[in-house]
Amino acid sequence: MKLNMVLAFLAFGAALTLPDAARAHPKLVEGSPAANVAAAKPTFVKLTFSERLMPKLSGATLIMTGMPGMANHPDMKMPGIATGIAADGKSIMLTSSTPLPAGTYRVDWAVVGADTHRVTGAHSFAVK
């Protein structure tokens, strides 16, 4: 019984010494264009996370959710968008060869960090 208590205490102490990155999931810390802001015809979207991402297990999709003058615009995956992990290892870049048209957008993302847990979310913005 004493051995089990000693082992439990040692395991708890070891868990306290783990770096925060080993215990936490990646969190979205910044988006460009910023969340819920109207940008002027961007050619890229950048999402930056709290830690390095596993490139083969992380990605994002750009969805147009609304277009001026079109009531009930259905969600539409934007064609021709290149997606990849930026050189910093913490950011997902979605790049278009032409400026995004006016409308509202949502980036659906899924990332995996050092803890190997998949985290998903969305980032919304508008283009004027």
C-alpha positions as CSV (number, residue, x, y, z in Angstrom):
1,M,0.0,0.0,0.0
2,K,2.8,2.4,0.9
3,L,4.5,1.7,-2.4
4,N,1.4,2.6,-4.4
5,M,1.2,5.9,-2.5
6,V,4.8,6.7,-3.1
7,L,4.4,5.9,-6.9
8,A,1.3,8.1,-7.1
9,F,3.1,10.9,-5.4
10,L,6.1,10.6,-7.8
11,A,3.8,10.5,-10.8
12,F,2.0,13.6,-9.6
13,G,5.3,15.4,-9.1
14,A,6.6,14.4,-12.5
15,A,3.4,15.7,-14.1
16,L,3.9,19.1,-12.4
17,T,7.4,19.4,-14.0
18,L,6.2,18.8,-17.6
19,P,6.4,21.9,-19.8
20,D,3.1,23.6,-20.4
21,A,3.2,22.7,-24.1
22,A,3.1,19.0,-23.2
23,R,-0.1,19.5,-21.2
24,A,-2.0,22.0,-23.3
25,H,-3.6,21.9,-26.7
26,P,-2.8,24.4,-29.5
27,K,-4.9,27.5,-29.2
28,L,-5.7,30.1,-31.8
29,V,-3.9,33.3,-30.6
30,E,-4.2,35.5,-33.7
31,G,-5.9,35.7,-37.1
32,S,-5.2,37.9,-40.1
33,P,-7.6,39.3,-41.1
34,A,-8.7,39.7,-37.5
35,A,-11.9,37.9,-36.3
36,N,-15.1,39.7,-37.1
37,V,-13.4,42.5,-38.9
38,A,-13.9,43.7,-42.5
39,A,-10.6,43.6,-44.4
40,A,-9.8,45.3,-47.7
41,K,-9.4,42.5,-50.3
42,P,-6.8,40.3,-48.7
43,T,-4.9,37.6,-50.8
44,F,-4.1,35.5,-47.7
45,V,-5.4,34.4,-44.3
46,K,-3.0,33.6,-41.5
47,L,-4.0,31.8,-38.3
48,T,-1.3,31.7,-35.6
49,F,-1.4,29.2,-32.8
50,S,0.1,28.9,-29.3
51,E,2.6,26.2,-30.3
52,R,4.2,24.4,-33.2
53,L,1.9,22.3,-35.3
54,M,2.3,18.9,-36.9
55,P,2.1,19.9,-40.7
56,K,0.8,16.5,-41.9
57,L,-2.0,16.6,-39.4
58,S,-3.0,20.3,-39.5
59,G,-4.9,22.3,-42.1
60,A,-7.7,24.6,-42.9
61,T,-10.5,25.3,-45.4
62,L,-11.7,28.7,-46.5
63,I,-15.5,28.9,-46.8
64,M,-17.4,31.9,-48.2
65,T,-20.5,32.2,-46.0
66,G,-22.2,35.3,-47.6
67,M,-22.0,37.6,-50.6
68,P,-23.4,41.2,-50.8
69,G,-26.7,41.3,-52.7
70,M,-27.3,37.6,-52.5
71,A,-29.8,36.6,-49.8
72,N,-29.5,33.1,-48.5
73,H,-26.0,32.6,-50.1
74,P,-25.1,29.0,-49.4
75,D,-21.7,28.2,-47.8
76,M,-19.2,27.7,-50.6
77,K,-15.7,26.3,-50.3
78,M,-13.4,28.8,-52.0
79,P,-11.5,27.2,-55.0
80,G,-7.8,27.9,-55.8
81,I,-6.7,28.4,-52.1
82,A,-3.3,27.0,-51.3
83,T,-2.9,25.9,-47.7
84,G,0.3,25.2,-45.7
85,I,2.2,25.7,-42.5
86,A,4.2,28.9,-42.4
87,A,8.0,28.9,-41.7
88,D,7.4,29.7,-38.0
89,G,5.7,26.3,-37.6
90,K,2.9,27.8,-35.6
91,S,0.8,29.4,-38.4
92,I,-1.5,28.1,-41.1
93,M,-1.4,30.1,-44.3
94,L,-4.3,30.1,-46.8
95,T,-3.2,31.9,-50.0
96,S,-5.1,33.0,-53.0
97,S,-3.6,34.2,-56.3
98,T,-6.2,36.9,-56.5
99,P,-7.8,39.1,-53.8
100,L,-10.8,37.6,-52.1
101,P,-14.1,39.1,-53.3
102,A,-16.4,41.0,-51.0
103,G,-18.4,38.9,-48.6
104,T,-18.2,37.0,-45.3
105,Y,-15.9,34.1,-44.7
106,R,-15.2,31.3,-42.2
107,V,-11.9,29.4,-41.9
108,D,-12.6,25.9,-40.5
109,W,-9.4,24.6,-39.0
110,A,-8.0,21.4,-37.4
111,V,-4.6,21.3,-35.8
112,V,-2.4,18.9,-34.0
113,G,0.4,20.0,-31.7
114,A,3.0,18.3,-29.5
115,D,0.4,16.5,-27.3
116,T,-1.0,14.8,-30.5
117,H,-4.6,15.7,-29.7
118,R,-6.7,17.1,-32.6
119,V,-8.2,20.5,-31.9
120,T,-10.8,22.1,-34.3
121,G,-12.3,25.6,-34.6
122,A,-13.4,28.3,-36.8
123,H,-12.3,31.9,-37.5
124,S,-14.7,34.4,-39.2
125,F,-14.1,37.7,-41.0
126,A,-15.4,39.8,-43.8
127,V,-14.0,41.4,-47.0
128,K,-15.3,44.8,-48.0
